[in-house]
């Protein structure tokens, strides 16, 4: 009994861990303890979620429970994805059952006309992880359908998937593509390897290459949005819609870029994508403040009195962990792994773990600062990529 109480205290107070630790230049944390912590938080949240088509999105300042959204919200796939990772980490069949229950309603995402570029976030994080862990043929077939649906947003004249179709008239953008969309390419790559058309592979490659010369600036910082003409497909301008200004470096966008181009190298073996991922990672590491945690935008003039973004750190950490595995040079391998682990160590500290404050894993994420939404909040995708990164690190350390 005393040992049980002691372990619970460690899990929530998160003082100094003395075993199973990953050492970094900026501190240490226990991957196993953080996985136990995450699984326990999942189990707690499971008890409060009774409607399988109502999915966690955020917890705002002063709240303790998740605010929920429907299946058509772009964040709908992250809770099922977290459940799949929690099942993988724990082997708990009760969590498996919940993962299956919360994944299934997302089939309804394809029951409406395709107007959402985030089908990868919504359906690959859920059904993709489900298929990876169970081999369920029904998941396989649905993912092929999802990939074909996402492909309908590809404009061959521009060379990218259209983002935010509903915003064309409101924003005056003939065709826009956001850096976030790089992550959705994984669905197309998967489908092309698993019974879908090879055209899906070609679309994904073309999209990634187009974004390299439009969304990515010469200094390897990233625009949030690239705007294109639909007559001849030329690049009109770059916009940083969710960042401080069009010329600023929005932290989560940099993370999406690192993650996305690393994944593109994995799926294609094209060195240009690996080089791009390195350059984007180097840029983020160059701009990190002294405490090692990114501000929501690196160029916000309010720094140091500016919100941090734990979600950007989690995305970048997961991406750089994978990036490190593709480095032939041992120094570069260590560079990116150590950088990722340092971000995870910071996220695994008292400052960023929610503990008993709310149902989430993490605190201090920033969603859409210019819009005044989800500022210094707990956000579901921060938890998803944090748990994914922990799982990646555990597997790397066990090899």
N, C-alpha and C positions, 0 to 999 in steps of 0.2 A: 504493500500500500504506500509506504513512504517513497519507494522508488518511483511509483506511478505519479505521485504528486510532484516529485522532483522533475520528472520529464515534462509534465504539463507546464510547470513553472518555466522551465527553460524554453519551451516552445513559444510561450507567449511573452515572456520578458526578454528572451533573446539576448542574454548576457554574453559571456565568453564561452565559446564552444571549445572543447578540449579533445575531441576525437572526430575522425572522419572529416577533417577539414581540408578545404582547398586553400592553399596559401597564395597570397598576392602581395605585391609591393605596398598595397594600400589597405591591407587588412586580411581577415580570414573569415570564413563561414563554413558551415557544414552543409554540403549538398543534400545528404540524407536527412538531416534535420529539417531543412527547408522543404523538401518533398513531403515529409511527414506533416509539417505545418500546413502546407498547401492542401494535402488530402483531407486533413481534419477540417479545414475551412470549407472545403467542398461539401463534406458530409453535413456540416452545420447548415449551409445554404440549402442543401437538398431538402431538409426538413421544412423549409418555409416556402418552397416552390411547389405548388399543387397543379397549376395549369401548364401543360407541356407546350402550349403554343404562346406562352408568355415568358420572355427570356430576359435575363439581366443585362443592363446597359451601363448604369452608373450609380454611384452613391455620392451625393453632393454634401457640401459642408453642413455639419449638424445632423446628418442622417446616419442611420445604422444599417438599414436594409437596402437591397438593390431596388432601383427603379427599373421597371420592366418595359419591354417593347414587344411588338408583334413580329411575325416571321419575315415581313418585308423590310424591316430595318436592316441597314447594312451590317450591323453588329450581331445579327441573330445567330450566326454560326459559331460565335466564340464560346458561349456557355456549353453547347454540346461538345465542342472541341476540348474544352477544359475537362469535361467529364471523361472523354476518351483518354486524355493524358493521365488523369487521376486514376483511372482504371489500370492503365499500363504501369503506373508507378506502384500501385498497391496490390493489384490482382484481385481486388474486392468485387465479387459478382453483383453485389447490390449497386455499386457504382456503374458497372456494365449495364445493368438493367435501366438505370436512369439515363445513361448515354444513348441507348437505343430509343427510349421513350421521347427524349428531347430532340433527337435527330429526325425522327420520322415526320413530324409536322412540317418540316422545312421542304418537303416535297411540294407543298403548296406554293412555294416561291415561283415555280415554273408554270403555275396555273393562270398567270396573267401575262399580258404582252411584255416582252423583254425591254425593260427601260432602266436596268440597273447594271452598271459595269462591275459591281462588287460580288458577282456570283461566285468568284473564287473564295473570297472571305466567308461568304455565307454558306457555301455548299462544300468546298474542299476542306475547310477546317472541321466541318461536321462529318459529312459522308466520306470524305477522303481519309480522315483518321479512322473512321469506322471500318472502312474497307481494308486499310492497312493492318488493323488489329484483328479483324474477324474473317476477312476474305468473303464476306457476304456478296453473292452474285447480284442481288437486287441493288446493293449500293453501287457496284460496278456499273450496272446498266444505267442507273440514274445519273451517275457522274458523266457518262458519255452524252446523255441528253443535255445535261447542264453545260457541258463544253460547247456543244453545237448551238445552244442558246446564246452563250456569251459571244460566240463567233459572229452572230448576226450584227453585232455592234462594230465590227471591224470595217474600216473604210480603206479599201485598197489604194485609193488615190492619195490619201494622207499617209497611210502605212501604220495606223494605230487604231486601237479600240476607242470608241467614243465614250467619254466620261460624262456623267450628269446630263443625259439627254433632255431631261425636263428643264434644264437651266439655259438652254440655247437662246430662247427668246428673252428671258429675264436678264441674262448677262450680255447678250449681244455677241456671243461666241459661236461662229459657224460650226466648228468642231473643236472640242477641247479634250485634252488628255492629262490626267493627273499622275503624279509620281506613284501614288498609292496603287495604281493599276498594274504596276510591275508585279505585285504579289499575285494578282489574279491570273497571270500567265501560267502559273504552275498547273492550274486546271487544264489548260490547253495542252501543255507538254505531256501531262499524265495521260490524257485522252488519246493523243497521237501514238503513244506507246502501248495502249491497252485496248485496241480495236477501233479507235476513231480514225478519221481521215488524216493523212499526212499534211493536208492543208492547214490543220490546226497548229502543227509544229512550225510551218512556214509563217503563219500569222504571228505567232509568239516571237519568233526571231526577228521578223520585220519590225514589230512593235518595239522591241528592246533596242534595236539598232537606231530606229528613228528617234527614240527618246534620248539616246546618247548624244545626239547633236542638237537637241532642242531643249529638253528639260534640264540637261546638265550644262552648267555654265563653264566657261573656259577655266575658271579656278576650281572646278569640281564641287562647288556648292550647287544646290538644286532649286529650280523653280518648283512651286507646287503645281502650276498649271501651264501647259503649252497650248496656245491657241493657233489653229490652222485654218487656212482657206479651203473651202470644199470644191472650188472650181478646178484649181490646179494642184491643190494639196500643199502649198507653200506655208512655211512657218511664219505666223504673223507677229507673235510676241509671247514673252513669258510673264506669268503673273504668279504672285505668291499669296493666294487667296486666304489661306489660314495662317499666314505668317505676318510679321510686322509690316513689311513693305515688299514691293515687287523685287527689290534688289537684296532683300535680307535672306539669311540662312535659317530656315524653319527646321527645327530639330527633328521632328518626327519624319519629315520628308527625307532628310538625310539618312535616317534609319531605314526607311522603305527602300531607298536606293541601294544601300549596302546589302540588304537582305535580298532584294530582287535580282540584282546582277550576280550575286553569288549563286543563287538558285539557277539563273540562266546558264552559268558556266557548268553547273552540275548536270543540267539537262542536255547541253549541246557540246560541251568540251571546247567551246570557242574561247581562245585566249583573250580576245578583245573584251569579253565580258568579265573575265577574271581580273584583268588589268583595271577595268572600270571599277569593279568592287573594291579593289585595293586603294585606288585614288580617292574614292568616296569615303572609305574608312579612314584614310590618312587625314582627310580634311576634317572629319568629325573629331578625331583625336587631337588634331592641332588646335581646335577651337574649344575644347573642353575647359571649363573653369577649374580653379585650383581644387575645389572639393570633389571634382570628378563626375558631377551630375549635370547633364545639360539643362540650360534654361529652355523654355518653350521655343524661343527664337534667339539665336546667338547674337543678333544685332538689335535687340530691344534696348533703346536708350535708357530704360528704367533700371537695367542691371546695375547693382546687385539686388535691387528691390523688385524683382521680376519673378513670376512663377517658374518653377521647375517643371520638367515633364518626365515622369517615371516611365511612361509608355514609350517615349523615344529611346530611353536607355534600355528597356527590355527588348525592343525590336532590334536595336543595334547590337546588343549583346548576343542575341540568338544568331543574327547574321554573321557576326565576326567569329563566333565559335565555329560555324561551318566553314567560313572563309579560311580559318587557320588550317583546316585539314587539307586544303588544296595547295598549301605552300610547300615547295620543294626545299627552300632554304630554311634551315632549322631556326635561324634567328627571326625570320618573318613569321614562321609558325608560332613561335613563342610570343612574338609581339602582339599578334591579333588575339591569341588565346588569353594572354595575360590581360589585355585591355578589356576583353569581354568579361573575364572573371572579376576584374576590378569593378566593373559596372554592376555585376550581380552581387558582389560583396556590399556595395553601397545600398542596393535595393534590399538586401537581406539584413540591414541594420535597423535599430530601433527607430531611426528617423523616417524610414520609408515603409516598413512593415506595419500593417494596420493592427496586428495583434487582436485585442478585444474591443477595438474602437468601432469596427463595422464588419460586415460580412466579407469584404474583399480581401485579397492578399496584400495589396499595395495601396499606399496613399500617394498624393501629390502628382497626379497626372493633369495635363492640360489638353482639352479637346479642341475647341475653336475659340481662341482668345479674342480675335477681332469681333466675333459675334456675341461675346460675353457668355458663352456656354461651356459647361464642364471645366471650369477653372479651379485648379487645386482640388481635384476630385479623385475618387477611385473610379477607374474606367475598365470595363471588361476586357478590352484588348491588351491592356497593360498586364493583367493577370495571365491572359492566354500566353503571351510571348515570354513572360517570366517563367511560367511552368514549362513551356517548350524548351527554353534555354537550360533550365535545370536538368531536364531529361537528356538534352544533348550533351551536357557536360558530364553527367553521370556515365553515359555510354562511352564517351571519349576516355574518361579516367579508368574505365574498366577494361579497355582494350589492352 
